[in-house]
Structures are given as structure tokens and as C-alpha cells.
């Protein structure tokens, strides 16, 4: 099955597929689409004012510009040949799990660094924590460009170096979906639906509320619990998405 899917990808010969940065377009589109869905829910429930959504949404739209120009001009700054073979199920699973766990570990310590280094905290990561109150989806896009680079390198380096492009692309979609849910302000989180040891949006709400001293992880609770930075959110509840 994987080979059939991969053969279909190769047959299109789309120029963006050959860019090592294609996974960023997947992440950007996933987050933008997820934010639009949560925005519709927030507006229906009168939970978040429309004016709070305009600025981050415009920034997100401009984020597509480099990929649009790459496609329109058919010019790639970076280009590599895609492998002819798709990963089998075992290879896919091993690469997905191992690279995901390692990337989550790197993210945890990068996030710690963003909070412990005074320069990074006050001039870079501060932008992500400017909004005070119940989280909503677009908060996840309010990030300094330097932080975007740092977090991207932390999370995706293991995939870029060791994983098949198909694994990287699938992870970019699922990880971004989870990050969007984590900033949504609603109970649960995509990964928490399937992983009992995953961080939830409630965990991330606590991170934003308690002067950012707890819950630095991205997907897993493992590193926060191992290094004793995990906190259970009992004071700042998130809302139910289904009620």
C-alpha cells in the first residue's frame, strides 16, 4: 500500500515535492486549516472576538508566499531526488516512533532554553506568551521567526537526517494538528486521544498561565515527568469541544 501511494506522489513530479522544506508547507497548511475550523467554533460560541483572529490569520497567509513563489517560478533553493522506494510498514513505524521521541526530547530542551535564557525569553519567546487568558488556536501562530527556526530544527532534524520523506510528511501533518489542538483551549488534544502519556491542551493552558514553569513538552508528558516539570491543570480548566 505504501508503495502505491509513493508511486502516485512520484508520478506527479511536482517541484515542491523535491524540496527538503516541503514538510513546512504541510505544517503551515495544517495549522492554518485547523485554526480556521477552531475559529468557526469559537465564533459560534462567542468565546473569542473576531478581531483577535485577524492579525495572526494575515501573518499565516503570508507564510504561504515562499512556497507559492517556489511553485510559480519553478525555482528551488534546495532540491533533492526523492527515493524510488516507499518504506514498508515496519520501517515506517520505527522511523516515526524513534524520530518522534527524539524530536520531542530536543523540543523539550529547546523550550526550556527559550525560558531560561533571558535574551531569548524577553526578546523572542515573549511574543508567544503575550496573550493572556484562555488559549485559542491562533495563539500557536504568534511566534517569533527565530523561535520558528529553533523549534523546527529541534523537532524535525531527526526526521530530515534519518527518516523517509513519507514519514516526515505524515509526522508534520499529525504533529501540527496536535499543536493546533493544544493551543485551541478545548479539552483533550489530538495525540491524547490515542496516547495516554500525551500532553493535552489543558496541560498547555497551565504552561501559559503559571508563568511558564510547567509542561514544556510538545507531544509527550514523558520528559516533563522525567525531569519533574510536569503539572496537572486543576486551576485553569479548558472547555469541552463536544458540549
Secondary structure, 3 states (H helix, E strand, C coil): CHHHHHHHHHHHCCHHHHCCCHHHHHHHHHHHHHHHHHHHHHHHCCCCCCHHHHHHHHHHHHCCHHHHHHHHHCCCCCCCCCCCCCCCHHHHHHHHHHHHHHHHHHHHHHHHHHHHCHHHHHHCHHHHHCCCCCCCHHHHHCCCHHHHHHHHHHHHHHHHHHCCHHHHHHHHHHHHHHHHHHCCCECCCCHHHCCCCECCHHHHHHHHHCCCCCCCCCCECHHHHHCCCCCCCCCCCCECCCC
